[in-house]
Amino acid sequence: MCAFPLFAAPPAQPQAVPVWLYDAQSYEFWRDKKGNYQGFYPQLIQALNQQYGYNLQIRPIGGNEISQRFNNDSYGLYAGVIRTEARARTKILSARLFSNDVLAASLTRTVTTPDELNQTRVVFRRNDATWDQVHLRYPDLHFSQLLFATTSEDAFRLLSENKADFYINDATEMEETLRYYTLSRPFPDLHIASVLAFSPELRGLRTNVNQLINDWQRSGKLRKLEDQTRRDFLLSRIALSEDEKRWFTDNKLTVWLPKNENFAPLIWKDGQGYHGSVVDMINDMRDLLHVDVDVIYVDNYVMRMRQEKWPIRLVNLFNTNDASQSDGMIGPVVAWHNVYYNRIGQPFLWDEEQIRHQRVGVLRGSFAALYLRQRFGNDIFIVSGASVEELLDAIENHRIDYILGDLSSLELSLRGNELFRGVLKVAGLTRIDYEIGPWVAPDHPLQHLLAQIHRISSFRTQLERHVEPALMPDLTKNTFKMISIVLLITALFSLCLLFIMWRQMKQTRAVNRSIVEAMEKVNSAHDDETGSHIHRVAQYCGLMARELKLPRRMIHEIQHFASLHDVGKIAVPERILRKQGPLSAEEFSEMKLHTLKGWRIIQGLGLGPVAENIIHFHHEKWDGSGYPEGLRGEQIPIEARILALADVYDALRQKRVYKPGYSHERACEMIFQGAGHHFDPQLVALFRQQHQKFQAIFDAQAD
């Protein structure tokens, strides 16, 4: 029997209707310090009661109990239900309230596609529909270990104890701001719709509930409520002490930041202004706490920071040997290197000592100049430029031999410069290791508060759904008068060109991915190596690059482009490729040309120096006996050295027409024997530590 007739008004004293809700801290529902219910659903339920005279009462319960009640159609309304096709057929559901992305949380790792989750340890929350949705949409996913946790807190604990690699759930379950987690979006096509559900007796409520939801959707009130409760929930996690309140009363928060130098991912500058985690944190302080933050942008940032000893350094660059910095760090630190660029055809820096007595271009006021002077004294010729473009002009006209700067500054400029994208290459990295991260003096009154804000800001940035800026200005306002029909046509034509250029830049990454996939298919069809081989090699390379703690972008490019290492075999005659037996000296000379042919094939595609170095130099050997250039030691780019080891290991394991497949143990012995001859000894030492992971990758994706 229905609590209320289908279209009748509710009684004067309506029966109390329980609203079952998962009892977990999130913007959907939380308790404030006084125990009052806050969040999206309490406000929505309150609005339903006021508009229709209902007596809906929130009842927070545990995950197991709510699942049992829901499955048994126990009396009540159910909040935060994930809509699935099966539930839509068998349950009584409301209109969609909002949709959430499905995220993967990890302590350190990021994933961009579902395939990258293969053979990893993954935890889902028990009795939650997210697992069903992922399993249904991606049936080919195979985890090395599948775990189920009772609560999200248990799942995050498994991550922190290194008992799982990823925790997967929808965004509402990821609001863990007590420590840092990296959030990824590996399922771009999967969105979890959240709805209300009704027990059969309450079917009559659905019409009114849907009416309010639809009205709020059209007016934007529903989205505004979601955004507001998200903000309020994050703000509720920040607790200002009395000392902190007094400090803000008597002081103004001042932060110094680099003006003309990038320290990605903390801060970088492009044509649109400043970006990065530090900028996000400052904006969140202003937004969440309404704190007036005075930001001062300065040149010679690192020198000023050291001389003036600022107590708050949201961009703190320090040597890894400086243990005194560790106490004040309020967020994760990342490895940071200066990068040398020179022209293609010029030698690599196998030893940084080679830079002595060379002409090196640096951005004026950057750390690069300070580093060179400290490292080499007067044995270096430093040429300062006001911009990267000025340095590019100097190297083109042979006024300098190298450019030294951070990777993000140079790559941002090279990406938009067609002239230099195929001319310059990464020649080497600075050898002294530095790290960057946010730092506050341990005795500063705001040390604890700023650490809290940094955690929450990091979390907020990862969850935030970025809205694309408007592409076209609003031309409907009578701000400008038409001068002539010619000027109008010219303006519209210019806007169209800008729009096309914007779309071209937006699609560059997708096009590069398509190029890589297309070349993989062509190469697989031409060669006798399987697709599994190139994908395994890519995973080995990604593993080694991460363990070496290379810059994040470089790690991604090494793994992404590793599958193209033998693309030059497209140009090798099939009689040589598919020969059943040893190659003659002449045939082997022809085969060796695949490194040069592959390099020339992709030079015009703008894939960047990492891709080109992998293809060009992956057959070079540490002792100089490789080809095509006979490079020795650290003259060989690191990405090519990594690929060489990964490719040989997989080739040894794989059965070919001219040889059997070796066991993992035998392959390891041969790799170990090649240390200092074929392979970089440092990489072989790393392989000794990680060889079991190589075996796991091979076994999981065996042909």
Stockholm file with secondary structure:
# STOCKHOLM 1.0

chainA/1-703         MCAFPLFAAPPAQPQAVPVWLYDAQSYEFWRDKKGNYQGFYPQLIQALNQQYGYNLQIRPIGGNEISQRFNNDSYGLYAGVIRTEARARTKILSARLFSNDVLAASLTRTVTTPDELNQTRVVFRRNDATWDQVHLRYPDLHFSQLLFATTSEDAFRLLSENKADFYINDATEMEETLRYYTLSRPFPDLHIASVLAFSPELRGLRTNVNQLINDWQRSGKLRKLEDQTRRDFLLSRIALSEDEKRWFTDNKLTVWLPKNENFAPLIWKDGQGYHGSVVDMINDMRDLLHVDVDVIYVDNYVMRMRQEKWPIRLVNLFNTNDASQSDGMIGPVVAWHNVYYNRIGQPFLWDEEQIRHQRVGVLRGSFAALYLRQRFGNDIFIVSGASVEELLDAIENHRIDYILGDLSSLELSLRGNELFRGVLKVAGLTRIDYEIGPWVAPDHPLQHLLAQIHRISSFRTQLERHVEPALMPDLTKNTFKMISIVLLITALFSLCLLFIMWRQMKQTRAVNRSIVEAMEKVNSAHDDETGSHIHRVAQYCGLMARELKLPRRMIHEIQHFASLHDVGKIAVPERILRKQGPLSAEEFSEMKLHTLKGWRIIQGLGLGPVAENIIHFHHEKWDGSGYPEGLRGEQIPIEARILALADVYDALRQKRVYKPGYSHERACEMIFQGAGHHFDPQLVALFRQQHQKFQAIFDAQAD
#=GR chainA/1-703 SS CCSSCSSSCCCSSCCCEEEEEECSCBTTBEECTTSCEESHHHHHHHHHHHHHCCCEEEEEECHHHHHHHHHTTCSSEEEEEECCHHHHHHSEECCCCEEEEEEEEESSCCCSSGGGGTTSEEEEETTCHHHHHHHHHCTTCCCSEEEEESSHHHHHHHHHTTSCSEEEEEGGGCCCCSSCCEEECCCTTCEEEEEEEECGGGGGGHHHHHHHHHHHHHHTHHHHHHHHHHHHHHHHTCCCCHHHHHHHHHCCEEEEEESSCCBTTTBEEETTEEESHHHHHHHHHHHHSCCCEEEEEESSHHHHHHHHTCSEEEEEEEETTCGGGGGGBCSCCEEECEEEEEETTSCCCSSGGGGTTCEEEEETTSHHHHHHHHHHTTSSEEEEESSHHHHHHHHHTTSCSEEEEEHHHHHHHHHTCHHHHTTEEEEEECSSCEEEEEEECTTSTTHHHHHHHHHHHHHHHHHCCCCCCCSSCCCSSTTSCCCCHHHHHHHHHHHHHHHHHHHHHHHHHHHHHHHHHHHHHHHHHHSSSCHHHHHHHHHHHHHHHHHTTCCHHHHHHHHHHGGGTTGGGGGSCHHHHTCSSCCCHHHHHHHHTHHHHHHHHHHTTTCCHHHHHHHHHTTCCTTSCCSSSCCCGGGSCHHHHHHHHHHHHHHHHSCBTTBCCCCHHHHHHHHHHTBTTTBCHHHHHHHHHHHHHHHHHHHHTCC
#=GC SS_cons         CCSSCSSSCCCSSCCCEEEEEECSCBTTBEECTTSCEESHHHHHHHHHHHHHCCCEEEEEECHHHHHHHHHTTCSSEEEEEECCHHHHHHSEECCCCEEEEEEEEESSCCCSSGGGGTTSEEEEETTCHHHHHHHHHCTTCCCSEEEEESSHHHHHHHHHTTSCSEEEEEGGGCCCCSSCCEEECCCTTCEEEEEEEECGGGGGGHHHHHHHHHHHHHHTHHHHHHHHHHHHHHHHTCCCCHHHHHHHHHCCEEEEEESSCCBTTTBEEETTEEESHHHHHHHHHHHHSCCCEEEEEESSHHHHHHHHTCSEEEEEEEETTCGGGGGGBCSCCEEECEEEEEETTSCCCSSGGGGTTCEEEEETTSHHHHHHHHHHTTSSEEEEESSHHHHHHHHHTTSCSEEEEEHHHHHHHHHTCHHHHTTEEEEEECSSCEEEEEEECTTSTTHHHHHHHHHHHHHHHHHCCCCCCCSSCCCSSTTSCCCCHHHHHHHHHHHHHHHHHHHHHHHHHHHHHHHHHHHHHHHHHHSSSCHHHHHHHHHHHHHHHHHTTCCHHHHHHHHHHGGGTTGGGGGSCHHHHTCSSCCCHHHHHHHHTHHHHHHHHHHTTTCCHHHHHHHHHTTCCTTSCCSSSCCCGGGSCHHHHHHHHHHHHHHHHSCBTTBCCCCHHHHHHHHHHTBTTTBCHHHHHHHHHHHHHHHHHHHHTCC
//
